[in-house]
């Protein structure tokens, strides 16, 4: 889950944009902690953080107002990680933003479709995510398209001990087994906020990066899954896409051929602004190292 942070002209305010709906419409400012805790599970989590003075909820943002530094010496460098964790934990919990509401409710969902969404959220939260966390990864529900029966999940596979694509197949089979309405499961990369919100890799936030991630998910990774491998986009700089091969691709003697004859051609064809594709994989770290150090 990628949460963008936007500083405010006032040093005591900071806006957090989770990339998901917060309120259906309008905004609510909780200046009274007791009221905030009573009306909003999300605000209650945020008020648990020492130094929070007020919480504002909007359609697509959460604004935090901290206590002045001269009162409690509370710095954003201390608050920011706790606020990010609280927002992520809230969306993982499946609780509504406001009491009496549903966190995944949408005016476009019928009652039956909403039941499907609720089942998916509960299944991901209680069954899928705990297993993935145990294996070093993470996953979160993002959306459901009832017309196509397509579920979109955000997934962090960087710490997994097994190939990500194999894990994705298991997750998809699990969801389809328990929720027959599901026809397909899409996976998007769960971007680490601290990494993505710095200026180190701004290329990951471009339209080109999103196009390449979709291409990897829908065409390239399924094609190389038979070898137990998968490819991740690392960055885009100066019309160059940097990718990393993992699983069966890491250490494979055919890695260069796979990149040049397949992956690079596909990416350059789908995203014409990309002129080169470079592999940053440490092939010496694979089970069949391509480069062997002495």
LUMMIFI-717910 format. One record per residue (C-alpha): x, y, z; residue in three letters. Coordinates in steps of 0.001 Angstrom, whole numbers. Layout:
BEGIN
{{X, Y, Z}, 'ALA'}
...
% end
This chain:
BEGIN
{{0, 0, 0}, 'UNK'}
{{1543, 3303, -1112}, 'UNK'}
{{653, 6285, 1067}, 'UNK'}
{{1809, 9615, -299}, 'UNK'}
{{2734, 12316, 2205}, 'UNK'}
{{2284, 15998, 1402}, 'UNK'}
{{3709, 18683, 3708}, 'UNK'}
{{1436, 21621, 4520}, 'UNK'}
{{2348, 25304, 4609}, 'UNK'}
{{1657, 25031, 8323}, 'UNK'}
{{4432, 23061, 10035}, 'UNK'}
{{1885, 21471, 12360}, 'UNK'}
{{-81, 19822, 9509}, 'UNK'}
{{678, 16994, 7105}, 'UNK'}
{{-1578, 15330, 4528}, 'UNK'}
{{-1515, 11562, 3919}, 'UNK'}
{{-3018, 10228, 665}, 'UNK'}
{{-3552, 6435, 864}, 'UNK'}
{{-4615, 5962, -2764}, 'UNK'}
{{-7992, 4678, -1600}, 'UNK'}
{{-11319, 6219, -726}, 'UNK'}
{{-11442, 7617, 2798}, 'UNK'}
{{-14897, 9241, 2779}, 'UNK'}
{{-17582, 8913, 131}, 'UNK'}
{{-17894, 12699, -5}, 'UNK'}
{{-17011, 15836, 1931}, 'UNK'}
{{-14661, 16036, 4893}, 'UNK'}
{{-14801, 15769, 8681}, 'UNK'}
{{-12499, 17495, 11145}, 'UNK'}
{{-12122, 15851, 14551}, 'UNK'}
{{-10650, 18425, 16914}, 'UNK'}
{{-12153, 16681, 19921}, 'UNK'}
{{-10426, 13363, 20615}, 'UNK'}
{{-13438, 11850, 22381}, 'UNK'}
{{-15710, 12587, 19423}, 'UNK'}
{{-13139, 11257, 16977}, 'UNK'}
{{-12768, 7988, 18861}, 'UNK'}
{{-16524, 7557, 19076}, 'UNK'}
{{-17258, 8239, 15409}, 'UNK'}
{{-14275, 6835, 13524}, 'UNK'}
{{-12154, 3677, 14039}, 'UNK'}
{{-9497, 5270, 11823}, 'UNK'}
{{-9429, 8462, 13879}, 'UNK'}
{{-9297, 6346, 17046}, 'UNK'}
{{-6117, 4630, 15818}, 'UNK'}
{{-4577, 7972, 14961}, 'UNK'}
{{-5464, 9509, 18326}, 'UNK'}
{{-3630, 6597, 19961}, 'UNK'}
{{-425, 8218, 18699}, 'UNK'}
{{1072, 10646, 21236}, 'UNK'}
{{1232, 14200, 19959}, 'UNK'}
{{-1816, 14114, 17657}, 'UNK'}
{{-4020, 17163, 18215}, 'UNK'}
{{-6647, 16776, 15454}, 'UNK'}
{{-7555, 14524, 12521}, 'UNK'}
{{-9261, 15581, 9298}, 'UNK'}
{{-10743, 12958, 6966}, 'UNK'}
{{-11469, 13818, 3327}, 'UNK'}
{{-12583, 11905, 267}, 'UNK'}
{{-9068, 10693, -553}, 'UNK'}
{{-6859, 12005, 2225}, 'UNK'}
{{-6159, 12124, 5945}, 'UNK'}
{{-4694, 15307, 7411}, 'UNK'}
{{-2934, 15127, 10756}, 'UNK'}
{{-2559, 18173, 12977}, 'UNK'}
{{86, 17676, 15624}, 'UNK'}
{{490, 19516, 18854}, 'UNK'}
{{2798, 22551, 18634}, 'UNK'}
{{6444, 21698, 19217}, 'UNK'}
{{6634, 24099, 22112}, 'UNK'}
{{4098, 21961, 24025}, 'UNK'}
{{5341, 18397, 23616}, 'UNK'}
{{8411, 18675, 21341}, 'UNK'}
{{6738, 16296, 18885}, 'UNK'}
{{8537, 16106, 15526}, 'UNK'}
{{7230, 14793, 12215}, 'UNK'}
{{10232, 12498, 11967}, 'UNK'}
{{8751, 10708, 14996}, 'UNK'}
{{5072, 10936, 14044}, 'UNK'}
{{5195, 10092, 10346}, 'UNK'}
{{6104, 6363, 10652}, 'UNK'}
{{3442, 5867, 13331}, 'UNK'}
{{762, 7615, 11249}, 'UNK'}
{{1650, 5543, 8173}, 'UNK'}
{{1471, 2342, 10208}, 'UNK'}
{{-1877, 3329, 11745}, 'UNK'}
{{-3435, 4076, 8346}, 'UNK'}
{{-2145, 823, 6834}, 'UNK'}
{{-3304, -1186, 9844}, 'UNK'}
{{-6754, 356, 9551}, 'UNK'}
{{-7186, -623, 5911}, 'UNK'}
{{-5888, -4114, 6653}, 'UNK'}
{{-8387, -4503, 9502}, 'UNK'}
{{-11500, -4248, 7340}, 'UNK'}
{{-13100, -1784, 9761}, 'UNK'}
{{-15118, 1161, 8418}, 'UNK'}
{{-13647, 4654, 8361}, 'UNK'}
{{-16779, 5913, 10104}, 'UNK'}
{{-18906, 3878, 12468}, 'UNK'}
{{-22070, 2721, 10783}, 'UNK'}
{{-20352, 2575, 7395}, 'UNK'}
{{-18516, -49, 5410}, 'UNK'}
{{-14891, 507, 4343}, 'UNK'}
{{-15430, -1137, 964}, 'UNK'}
{{-18975, 88, 367}, 'UNK'}
{{-19658, 1711, -2973}, 'UNK'}
{{-22788, 3160, -4502}, 'UNK'}
{{-22111, 953, -7542}, 'UNK'}
{{-22378, -2282, -5525}, 'UNK'}
{{-25669, -4083, -5084}, 'UNK'}
{{-26358, -5785, -1762}, 'UNK'}
{{-25215, -9128, -3175}, 'UNK'}
{{-22051, -7622, -4660}, 'UNK'}
{{-21262, -5966, -1342}, 'UNK'}
{{-21496, -9359, 355}, 'UNK'}
{{-18896, -10649, -2103}, 'UNK'}
{{-16592, -7712, -1340}, 'UNK'}
{{-16985, -8259, 2398}, 'UNK'}
{{-16143, -11950, 1972}, 'UNK'}
{{-13008, -11113, -12}, 'UNK'}
{{-11820, -8554, 2541}, 'UNK'}
{{-12373, -10994, 5400}, 'UNK'}
{{-10635, -13828, 3553}, 'UNK'}
{{-7583, -11725, 2701}, 'UNK'}
{{-7378, -10325, 6225}, 'UNK'}
{{-7901, -13525, 8201}, 'UNK'}
{{-6520, -16294, 5995}, 'UNK'}
{{-4255, -15065, 3205}, 'UNK'}
{{-2345, -12187, 4790}, 'UNK'}
{{-1235, -13987, 7986}, 'UNK'}
{{376, -16757, 5914}, 'UNK'}
{{2099, -14270, 3640}, 'UNK'}
{{3405, -12224, 6573}, 'UNK'}
{{4857, -15408, 8054}, 'UNK'}
{{6739, -16013, 4797}, 'UNK'}
{{8114, -12466, 4657}, 'UNK'}
{{5592, -10842, 2296}, 'UNK'}
{{2387, -8853, 2580}, 'UNK'}
{{-916, -8454, 743}, 'UNK'}
{{-3913, -6124, 890}, 'UNK'}
{{-7305, -5883, -808}, 'UNK'}
{{-7572, -2964, -3233}, 'UNK'}
{{-10718, -3344, -5339}, 'UNK'}
{{-13319, -5647, -6861}, 'UNK'}
{{-14945, -5333, -10284}, 'UNK'}
{{-18258, -7229, -10098}, 'UNK'}
{{-18910, -6949, -13839}, 'UNK'}
{{-15790, -8961, -14690}, 'UNK'}
{{-15380, -10807, -11398}, 'UNK'}
{{-11859, -9390, -11061}, 'UNK'}
{{-10221, -8801, -7675}, 'UNK'}
{{-7207, -6499, -7420}, 'UNK'}
{{-4757, -7081, -4575}, 'UNK'}
{{-1617, -5190, -3617}, 'UNK'}
{{1259, -7549, -2861}, 'UNK'}
{{4764, -7165, -1434}, 'UNK'}
{{6864, -10151, -2504}, 'UNK'}
{{10339, -8796, -1776}, 'UNK'}
{{10903, -10970, 1291}, 'UNK'}
{{9258, -14193, 119}, 'UNK'}
{{11235, -17424, 275}, 'UNK'}
{{9363, -18800, -2766}, 'UNK'}
{{8750, -17358, -6256}, 'UNK'}
{{6121, -14641, -6167}, 'UNK'}
{{4173, -15947, -9133}, 'UNK'}
{{3668, -19322, -7476}, 'UNK'}
{{2395, -17574, -4363}, 'UNK'}
{{25, -15500, -6488}, 'UNK'}
{{-1424, -18661, -8030}, 'UNK'}
{{-2055, -20107, -4552}, 'UNK'}
{{-3749, -16897, -3421}, 'UNK'}
{{-5922, -16800, -6540}, 'UNK'}
{{-6940, -20444, -6100}, 'UNK'}
{{-7798, -19813, -2447}, 'UNK'}
{{-9984, -16804, -3238}, 'UNK'}
{{-11741, -18597, -6093}, 'UNK'}
{{-12395, -21625, -3888}, 'UNK'}
{{-14089, -19649, -1122}, 'UNK'}
{{-15685, -16946, -3307}, 'UNK'}
{{-17058, -18544, -6509}, 'UNK'}
{{-17956, -15146, -7991}, 'UNK'}
{{-14251, -14412, -8532}, 'UNK'}
{{-13042, -15052, -12090}, 'UNK'}
{{-9552, -13593, -11882}, 'UNK'}
{{-7168, -12007, -9388}, 'UNK'}
{{-4876, -9160, -10418}, 'UNK'}
{{-1782, -8306, -8407}, 'UNK'}
{{-244, -4867, -8141}, 'UNK'}
{{3005, -4098, -6453}, 'UNK'}
{{2668, -2890, -2879}, 'UNK'}
{{5005, 85, -2883}, 'UNK'}
{{6989, 765, 270}, 'UNK'}
{{6076, 4318, 1237}, 'UNK'}
{{9423, 5260, 2698}, 'UNK'}
{{11245, 4097, -449}, 'UNK'}
{{8814, 5468, -2992}, 'UNK'}
{{8158, 8773, -1270}, 'UNK'}
{{11792, 9839, -1457}, 'UNK'}
{{13457, 11261, -4545}, 'UNK'}
{{15606, 8135, -4987}, 'UNK'}
{{13319, 6415, -7503}, 'UNK'}
{{10764, 8888, -8846}, 'UNK'}
{{10604, 6856, -12052}, 'UNK'}
{{8417, 4314, -10267}, 'UNK'}
{{5652, 6896, -9964}, 'UNK'}
{{5390, 7577, -13718}, 'UNK'}
{{2789, 6367, -16218}, 'UNK'}
{{5517, 4370, -17970}, 'UNK'}
{{6240, 2482, -14751}, 'UNK'}
{{2586, 1574, -14333}, 'UNK'}
{{2393, 348, -17942}, 'UNK'}
{{5465, -1835, -17444}, 'UNK'}
{{4124, -3274, -14178}, 'UNK'}
{{872, -4218, -15922}, 'UNK'}
{{2854, -5818, -18760}, 'UNK'}
{{4965, -7808, -16310}, 'UNK'}
{{1889, -8983, -14449}, 'UNK'}
{{-275, -9920, -17410}, 'UNK'}
{{2205, -11201, -20024}, 'UNK'}
{{5836, -11569, -19016}, 'UNK'}
{{5720, -13146, -15552}, 'UNK'}
{{3057, -15710, -16520}, 'UNK'}
{{5284, -16721, -19459}, 'UNK'}
{{8369, -17356, -17313}, 'UNK'}
{{6480, -18844, -14373}, 'UNK'}
{{7224, -22351, -15655}, 'UNK'}
{{10853, -21744, -14719}, 'UNK'}
{{9856, -20537, -11253}, 'UNK'}
{{10997, -17022, -12042}, 'UNK'}
{{9562, -13538, -12068}, 'UNK'}
{{10744, -10057, -12982}, 'UNK'}
{{10253, -6822, -11051}, 'UNK'}
{{10597, -3230, -12234}, 'UNK'}
{{13175, -1443, -10068}, 'UNK'}
{{13310, 2047, -11578}, 'UNK'}
{{13059, 4162, -14728}, 'UNK'}
{{15746, 6734, -15502}, 'UNK'}
{{16604, 8536, -18744}, 'UNK'}
{{14377, 6337, -20935}, 'UNK'}
{{15931, 3234, -19360}, 'UNK'}
{{13920, 634, -17445}, 'UNK'}
{{15848, -1205, -14730}, 'UNK'}
{{14492, -4649, -13888}, 'UNK'}
{{15412, -7372, -11425}, 'UNK'}
{{15092, -11093, -12086}, 'UNK'}
{{14267, -13370, -9177}, 'UNK'}
{{13267, -16941, -8472}, 'UNK'}
{{14313, -19251, -11290}, 'UNK'}
{{15590, -16321, -13370}, 'UNK'}
{{18224, -15373, -10823}, 'UNK'}
{{21431, -17209, -11600}, 'UNK'}
{{20055, -18685, -14820}, 'UNK'}
{{22552, -18908, -17672}, 'UNK'}
{{19809, -17874, -20098}, 'UNK'}
{{19047, -14668, -18208}, 'UNK'}
{{20669, -12415, -20814}, 'UNK'}
{{18809, -14136, -23637}, 'UNK'}
{{15533, -13928, -21730}, 'UNK'}
{{16060, -10217, -21216}, 'UNK'}
{{17226, -9293, -24711}, 'UNK'}
{{15016, -11574, -26804}, 'UNK'}
{{11867, -11456, -24740}, 'UNK'}
{{11502, -8945, -21949}, 'UNK'}
{{13201, -5963, -23574}, 'UNK'}
{{11328, -6439, -26845}, 'UNK'}
{{7977, -6668, -25033}, 'UNK'}
{{8613, -3608, -22870}, 'UNK'}
{{9903, -1407, -25706}, 'UNK'}
{{6965, -2419, -27875}, 'UNK'}
{{4387, -1651, -25177}, 'UNK'}
{{6093, 1526, -23909}, 'UNK'}
{{7767, 3300, -26870}, 'UNK'}
{{9380, 5936, -24658}, 'UNK'}
{{11640, 3236, -23182}, 'UNK'}
{{14846, 2853, -25212}, 'UNK'}
{{16755, 345, -23073}, 'UNK'}
{{16046, -2335, -20487}, 'UNK'}
{{18858, -3159, -18066}, 'UNK'}
{{19084, -6053, -15618}, 'UNK'}
{{20319, -5164, -12126}, 'UNK'}
{{20031, -8727, -10789}, 'UNK'}
{{22904, -10209, -8799}, 'UNK'}
{{23161, -13416, -10807}, 'UNK'}
{{26028, -14636, -8630}, 'UNK'}
{{23506, -14952, -5817}, 'UNK'}
{{21294, -17415, -7669}, 'UNK'}
{{21287, -21193, -7416}, 'UNK'}
{{22930, -21433, -10868}, 'UNK'}
{{25041, -18282, -10878}, 'UNK'}
{{25661, -16668, -14226}, 'UNK'}
{{28514, -14594, -12873}, 'UNK'}
{{30834, -16370, -10460}, 'UNK'}
{{33204, -14262, -8393}, 'UNK'}
{{36661, -15413, -7394}, 'UNK'}
% end
